[in-house]
Amino acid sequence: MIGTWERETVADGDVDVQGTVADGFEPVRDAFADNFARRGERGAALTVYRDGRRVVDLWGGARDADGGTEPWRRGTAQVVRSATKGVAAAVLLVLHQRGQVDLDAPVGTYWPEFKANGKDRVLVRHLLAHRAGLPVLDTPLTPAQAVDGVSGPRAVAAQAPAWEPGADHGYHAQTYSWLLGELVLRVTGRSIGEWVAEEISGPLGLDLWIGLPDAERARVGRVAPVTAPAAPASAGLRVRPKASVADAYRDPESLTHRAFAAIEPPADENDPAYRAAELPASAGIATADALARFYASLIGVVDGGRRLFAPATLTMARTEESSGPDRVLVVNTRFGLGYMLHGPASPLLAPGSFGHPGRGGSLAFADPESGIAFGYVTNGMQKNVTADPRAQALVRAVGRALAG
């Protein structure tokens, strides 16, 4: 059965948390409310599917993180930052599944200009697994250049690799947009946003866009940075990064700093022009339900509809391609083909889980063994990259619910 839960009073005032949970998933409801009470949540939504059926659908707080009072409603969408990468990866994998892309072919096979500066042996799978050696640009793009559809692809095509392609891995935080977006355009003749709209969001009924249409602008809340409350000593959570990680972000010459500063100055994520841009590394916009339903469609059939990944494609997506010290994120990371895999840097539900977080909060993933698909979006961007405390509390609660 599905139970309705309409309001929760928490320590810092009344927060309207609405939605439904299936019997047995009450721990997830409680953890969601607790995020508002103890973890600095402003506005958020969470949806969980199990075996293609929605079992958690919760939302609460304010739609806008920067002081607005309009409540979050079911159907409110948000910028999900790098959680978009998991959607973009699915495009390449489905094209491979259809025989339109060879993952072991050089990228230059489809995009001849890309061969410049020693990149003739960069393979398609290197792009997906963050092994192409192209996380930085020698000359960062302005926000206007980043969204014009031309400057980004031209810049990565001309860029020399920071390491021998295929020999190591490092998170392509921003350049992933232009690498995957241009490759999809060269292969299909459609932009990646058009492809997602026509082949994924439309058929699956998803409120998910890479390039927000003007008609949907009113549904999207405003994001803003928020400071997470300090965790109590008993919580067992490390709230400060290691010195080496913090130093890497501060050092303007490091790959870490330069990768995230490939767009300089940083774009305004509330700017309509940025939201309309097709940046599959960072600017996707979605509801929590859309993210969860998308991942549910990767591992099975949703509501009697279509399944995106064939079993062999699903196996490829979550087979480890990269692991160990990440030359950009500094910590140890694990990647399959376009997806982060469960590990200390990005804890998911179980060893077989795969998905992608968004810097500052959002998280979406699937766990084929338990049949779980998870989508969490927030408007309050905290200082983290891969393991937001709010998202992690929700993941742990899903685990408790499954354990009974």
C-alpha positions as CSV (number, residue, x, y, z in Angstrom):
1,M,0.0,0.0,0.0
2,I,1.0,3.6,-0.5
3,G,0.5,5.9,2.5
4,T,0.2,9.7,2.4
5,W,2.3,12.0,4.6
6,E,1.4,15.7,4.5
7,R,3.2,17.6,7.2
8,E,6.2,17.3,9.5
9,T,7.1,19.8,12.3
10,V,10.9,20.0,12.8
11,A,13.2,21.9,15.2
12,D,13.8,24.9,13.0
13,G,10.1,25.6,12.3
14,D,7.3,24.1,10.2
15,V,8.4,22.6,6.9
16,D,5.7,21.2,4.6
17,V,6.8,17.8,3.4
18,Q,4.3,16.2,1.2
19,G,4.0,13.1,-0.9
20,T,3.6,9.3,-0.5
21,V,5.6,6.4,0.7
22,A,4.9,2.7,0.3
23,D,4.6,0.6,3.4
24,G,8.1,-0.2,4.7
25,F,9.7,2.9,3.3
26,E,8.8,5.1,6.3
27,P,12.5,5.4,7.2
28,V,13.0,7.3,4.0
29,R,10.2,9.7,4.8
30,D,11.8,10.4,8.2
31,A,15.3,10.9,6.7
32,F,13.9,13.3,4.2
33,A,12.2,15.4,6.9
34,D,15.4,15.2,9.0
35,N,17.4,16.8,6.2
36,F,15.4,20.0,6.8
37,A,15.8,19.8,10.5
38,R,19.5,19.0,10.7
39,R,21.3,19.3,7.4
40,G,20.4,22.7,6.0
41,E,17.9,21.7,3.4
42,R,15.9,24.6,1.8
43,G,13.8,22.8,-0.8
44,A,14.1,19.3,-2.3
45,A,12.4,16.3,-3.7
46,L,13.0,12.6,-3.6
47,T,11.6,9.8,-5.7
48,V,12.4,6.1,-5.5
49,Y,11.3,3.3,-7.8
50,R,11.5,-0.4,-7.0
51,D,11.1,-2.9,-9.8
52,G,9.6,-0.2,-12.0
53,R,7.0,1.0,-9.4
54,R,7.2,4.2,-7.6
55,V,7.5,3.6,-3.8
56,V,8.7,7.0,-2.5
57,D,7.6,10.4,-3.8
58,L,8.4,13.3,-1.5
59,W,8.9,17.0,-1.7
60,G,9.1,19.9,0.6
61,G,10.4,23.4,1.5
62,A,10.7,26.4,-0.7
63,R,11.0,26.3,-4.5
64,D,13.7,29.0,-4.5
65,A,16.8,28.7,-2.3
66,D,17.7,32.4,-2.4
67,G,14.8,33.7,-0.2
68,G,11.7,33.0,-2.2
69,T,8.6,31.8,-0.2
70,E,6.8,29.9,-3.0
71,P,6.5,26.3,-1.9
72,W,8.1,23.4,-3.7
73,R,5.3,21.5,-5.5
74,R,5.2,18.1,-7.1
75,G,6.7,18.7,-10.5
76,T,9.1,21.5,-9.4
77,A,12.3,21.0,-11.4
78,Q,15.9,22.1,-10.7
79,V,19.3,22.3,-12.2
80,V,20.9,19.0,-11.3
81,R,24.5,19.8,-12.4
82,S,26.6,16.7,-13.0
83,A,23.7,14.3,-12.4
84,T,23.1,15.2,-16.1
85,K,26.2,13.2,-17.0
86,G,24.4,10.0,-16.4
87,V,21.7,11.0,-18.9
88,A,24.3,12.0,-21.5
89,A,26.2,8.7,-21.1
90,A,23.0,6.8,-21.8
91,V,22.8,8.6,-25.2
92,L,26.2,7.2,-26.3
93,L,25.4,3.7,-24.9
94,V,22.0,3.5,-26.7
95,L,23.7,4.6,-29.9
96,H,26.2,1.9,-29.4
97,Q,23.4,-0.6,-28.7
98,R,21.8,0.4,-32.0
99,G,25.1,-0.1,-33.9
100,Q,25.6,3.6,-34.6
101,V,28.7,4.1,-32.4
102,D,31.7,1.9,-31.8
103,L,33.0,2.5,-28.3
104,D,36.4,1.3,-29.3
105,A,36.7,3.5,-32.4
106,P,38.8,6.7,-32.2
107,V,36.7,9.8,-31.6
108,G,38.2,11.2,-34.8
109,T,36.4,8.6,-36.8
110,Y,33.2,10.6,-36.3
111,W,34.8,14.0,-35.6
112,P,37.9,14.5,-37.8
113,E,38.9,17.9,-36.3
114,F,39.3,16.2,-32.9
115,K,42.5,14.4,-34.0
116,A,44.6,17.6,-33.5
117,N,47.4,17.7,-30.9
118,G,47.9,14.0,-30.4
119,K,44.3,13.0,-29.9
120,D,44.1,10.6,-32.8
121,R,44.0,7.6,-30.5
122,V,41.4,8.9,-28.0
123,L,38.6,6.3,-28.1
124,V,34.9,6.9,-27.5
125,R,35.1,4.8,-24.3
126,H,37.9,7.1,-23.1
127,L,35.4,10.0,-23.1
128,L,32.8,8.1,-21.1
129,A,35.4,6.8,-18.6
130,H,37.1,10.2,-18.0
131,R,40.3,8.8,-19.6
132,A,40.7,11.2,-22.5
133,G,43.1,13.5,-20.7
134,L,41.0,16.5,-21.6
135,P,39.6,17.9,-18.3
136,V,41.0,21.4,-18.7
137,L,41.2,24.1,-21.4
138,D,44.4,26.2,-21.8
139,T,42.1,29.1,-22.4
140,P,38.9,28.9,-20.4
141,L,35.6,29.8,-22.1
142,T,33.4,32.8,-21.0
143,P,29.9,31.9,-20.0
144,A,28.7,33.2,-23.4
145,Q,31.1,31.0,-25.3
146,A,30.3,28.0,-23.1
147,V,26.6,28.1,-24.3
148,D,27.0,29.1,-28.0
149,G,27.3,25.5,-29.2
150,V,30.5,26.3,-31.2
151,S,33.3,27.5,-29.0
152,G,33.3,24.5,-26.6
153,P,33.6,21.8,-29.3
154,R,36.2,23.9,-31.1
155,A,38.2,24.3,-27.9
156,V,38.3,20.6,-26.9
157,A,39.1,19.6,-30.5
158,A,42.2,21.9,-30.4
159,Q,43.3,21.1,-26.8
160,A,46.3,18.9,-26.2
161,P,45.8,16.2,-23.6
162,A,47.0,16.7,-20.0
163,W,48.1,13.0,-20.0
164,E,48.5,10.1,-22.4
165,P,44.9,9.3,-23.4
166,G,43.7,6.0,-21.9
167,A,46.7,5.8,-19.5
168,D,45.0,7.4,-16.5
169,H,41.7,9.0,-15.4
170,G,40.6,12.3,-14.1
171,Y,37.1,13.8,-13.8
172,H,36.1,15.9,-16.9
173,A,33.9,18.2,-14.9
174,Q,33.0,20.7,-17.6
175,T,34.6,19.5,-20.9
176,Y,32.4,16.4,-20.8
177,S,29.7,18.8,-22.2
178,W,31.4,19.6,-25.4
179,L,33.1,16.2,-25.8
180,L,29.8,14.2,-25.7
181,G,27.6,16.8,-27.1
182,E,29.6,17.3,-30.3
183,L,30.1,13.5,-30.7
184,V,26.4,12.9,-30.6
185,L,25.8,15.7,-33.1
186,R,28.4,14.3,-35.5
187,V,26.9,10.8,-35.3
188,T,23.2,11.6,-35.4
189,G,22.8,15.1,-36.9
190,R,20.8,16.0,-33.8
191,S,22.0,18.0,-30.8
192,I,22.2,16.0,-27.6
193,G,19.3,17.9,-26.1
194,E,17.1,17.1,-29.1
195,W,18.1,13.5,-28.9
196,V,17.2,13.2,-25.2
197,A,13.9,15.0,-25.8
198,E,12.9,12.7,-28.7
199,E,14.3,9.4,-27.6
200,I,14.3,9.5,-23.8
201,S,12.2,12.2,-22.2
202,G,9.3,12.0,-24.6
203,P,8.8,8.3,-24.8
204,L,9.3,7.8,-21.0
205,G,7.2,10.8,-20.0
206,L,10.1,12.5,-18.2
207,D,10.3,16.1,-17.0
208,L,14.0,16.2,-17.9
209,W,15.7,18.5,-20.3
210,I,19.2,19.2,-21.6
211,G,18.3,22.7,-22.8
212,L,15.2,24.0,-21.0
213,P,12.4,25.0,-23.3
214,D,10.9,28.5,-22.8
215,A,7.5,27.0,-22.0
216,E,8.9,25.2,-18.9
217,R,10.9,28.0,-17.4
218,A,8.2,28.8,-14.7
219,R,8.5,25.3,-13.3
220,V,12.2,25.6,-12.3
221,G,13.2,26.9,-8.9
222,R,16.3,29.0,-8.2
223,V,19.4,27.5,-6.8
224,A,21.8,29.1,-4.3
225,P,24.8,28.1,-2.2
226,V,23.9,27.2,1.4
227,T,26.1,26.4,4.3
228,A,25.7,22.9,5.8
229,P,25.3,22.9,9.6
230,A,28.3,21.4,11.4
231,A,27.8,17.7,12.1
232,P,28.0,16.6,15.7
233,A,31.2,14.7,16.7
234,S,29.1,11.6,17.2
235,A,27.8,11.6,13.7
236,G,30.9,10.0,12.3
237,L,30.9,12.2,9.2
238,R,34.0,14.0,7.9
239,V,32.7,17.5,7.2
240,R,36.1,18.9,6.1
241,P,38.0,17.6,3.1
242,K,41.6,16.4,3.4
243,A,44.2,19.1,3.2
244,S,45.4,17.7,-0.1
245,V,42.0,18.0,-1.6
246,A,41.4,21.5,-0.3
247,D,44.8,22.6,-1.5
248,A,44.1,21.3,-5.0
249,Y,40.9,23.3,-5.3
250,R,42.7,26.4,-4.2
251,D,45.7,26.1,-6.4
252,P,45.0,27.9,-9.7
253,E,47.6,25.7,-11.6
254,S,46.2,22.4,-10.5
255,L,44.1,20.2,-12.7
256,T,41.4,20.2,-10.1
257,H,41.0,24.0,-10.1
258,R,41.4,24.3,-13.9
259,A,38.9,21.5,-14.6
260,F,36.1,23.3,-12.7
261,A,37.2,26.7,-14.1
262,A,36.9,25.7,-17.7
263,I,34.1,28.2,-17.7
264,E,35.4,31.5,-16.2
265,P,33.9,33.4,-14.6
266,P,31.4,30.8,-13.4
267,A,28.1,30.9,-15.2
268,D,24.9,32.0,-13.4
269,E,22.9,28.8,-13.1
270,N,19.7,30.9,-12.6
271,D,20.2,32.7,-15.9
272,P,17.6,31.7,-18.5
273,A,20.3,31.6,-21.2
274,Y,22.4,29.1,-19.2
275,R,19.3,26.9,-18.5
276,A,18.4,26.9,-22.2
277,A,21.9,25.8,-23.2
278,E,22.7,22.2,-24.0
279,L,25.5,21.4,-21.5
280,P,25.2,17.7,-20.7
281,A,28.0,17.9,-18.1
282,S,26.3,20.3,-15.8
283,A,23.1,22.1,-16.9
284,G,20.4,19.4,-17.1
285,I,17.1,20.3,-15.5
286,A,14.9,17.6,-14.0
287,T,12.4,16.6,-11.4
288,A,13.3,13.9,-8.9
289,D,10.7,11.6,-10.4
290,A,12.3,12.1,-13.9
291,L,15.7,11.1,-12.6
292,A,14.5,8.1,-10.8
293,R,12.2,7.0,-13.6
294,F,15.1,7.4,-16.1
295,Y,17.3,5.1,-14.0
296,A,14.4,2.6,-13.6
297,S,14.2,2.4,-17.4
298,L,17.9,1.5,-17.5
299,I,17.5,-1.6,-15.4
300,G,14.0,-2.7,-16.3
301,V,10.5,-1.9,-17.6
302,V,8.7,1.1,-16.0
303,D,4.9,0.9,-15.8
304,G,4.8,-1.5,-18.7
305,G,6.7,0.9,-21.0
306,R,10.0,0.6,-22.7
307,R,13.4,-0.3,-21.4
308,L,16.4,1.8,-22.5
309,F,19.3,-0.6,-21.9
310,A,19.5,-4.1,-23.1
311,P,21.1,-6.5,-20.6
312,A,24.5,-6.3,-22.3
313,T,24.5,-2.5,-22.3
314,L,23.6,-2.5,-18.6
315,T,26.6,-4.7,-17.9
316,M,28.9,-2.4,-19.9
317,A,27.6,0.7,-18.1
318,R,28.6,-0.5,-14.7
319,T,31.7,-2.5,-15.5
320,E,34.7,-0.7,-14.1
321,E,36.7,1.2,-16.6
322,S,38.6,3.6,-14.3
323,S,39.6,3.3,-10.6
324,G,42.1,4.6,-8.2
325,P,43.5,8.1,-7.6
326,D,41.6,10.6,-9.8
327,R,43.9,13.2,-11.3
328,V,41.2,15.9,-10.9
329,L,39.2,15.0,-7.8
330,V,42.4,13.9,-6.0
331,V,40.5,11.1,-4.1
332,N,40.0,7.6,-5.4
333,T,37.1,7.3,-7.8
334,R,35.5,4.5,-9.8
335,F,33.8,4.9,-13.2
336,G,32.1,2.6,-15.6
337,L,31.1,3.9,-19.0
338,G,29.8,7.3,-18.1
339,Y,28.7,6.4,-14.6
340,M,30.2,6.6,-11.2
341,L,30.3,3.3,-9.4
342,H,29.8,2.6,-5.7
343,G,32.9,3.4,-3.6
344,P,34.2,5.6,-0.8
345,A,34.2,8.8,-2.9
346,S,30.6,8.3,-4.0
347,P,28.7,5.8,-1.8
348,L,25.6,4.5,-3.5
349,L,23.3,1.7,-2.3
350,A,25.4,-1.4,-2.9
351,P,28.5,-2.7,-4.7
352,G,26.5,-3.1,-8.0
353,S,25.0,0.4,-8.0
354,F,25.8,2.9,-10.7
355,G,24.8,6.5,-11.3
356,H,26.0,10.1,-10.9
357,P,25.9,12.8,-8.3
358,G,25.7,16.5,-9.0
359,R,28.1,18.9,-7.3
360,G,26.4,20.5,-4.4
361,G,23.7,18.0,-3.7
362,S,21.7,16.1,-6.4
363,L,22.1,12.3,-6.9
364,A,20.6,9.7,-9.2
365,F,21.4,6.1,-9.5
366,A,20.2,2.5,-9.9
367,D,20.9,-0.7,-8.2
368,P,19.9,-3.6,-10.5
369,E,20.2,-6.3,-7.8
370,S,17.6,-4.7,-5.5
371,G,15.6,-3.1,-8.3
372,I,16.0,0.4,-6.8
373,A,16.2,3.6,-8.9
374,F,16.8,6.8,-6.9
375,G,16.4,10.5,-7.8
376,Y,17.1,13.4,-5.4
377,V,17.2,17.1,-6.3
378,T,17.8,20.1,-4.2
379,N,18.0,23.9,-4.6
380,G,20.5,24.4,-1.8
381,M,24.0,23.8,-3.1
382,Q,26.4,22.8,-0.4
383,K,30.2,22.5,-0.7
384,N,30.7,18.9,-1.9
385,V,31.3,17.1,-5.1
386,T,30.4,13.5,-4.9
387,A,28.9,12.7,-1.4
388,D,26.4,15.2,-0.2
389,P,25.3,14.5,3.5
390,R,21.6,14.9,2.7
391,A,21.7,12.5,-0.3
392,Q,23.8,10.0,1.7
393,A,21.3,10.1,4.6
394,L,18.5,9.3,2.1
395,V,20.5,6.4,0.6
396,R,21.1,4.9,4.0
397,A,17.4,5.2,4.7
398,V,16.6,3.3,1.5
399,G,19.0,0.6,2.7
400,R,17.3,0.4,6.1
401,A,13.9,0.1,4.4
402,L,15.1,-2.7,2.2
403,A,16.5,-4.5,5.2
404,G,13.1,-4.4,6.8
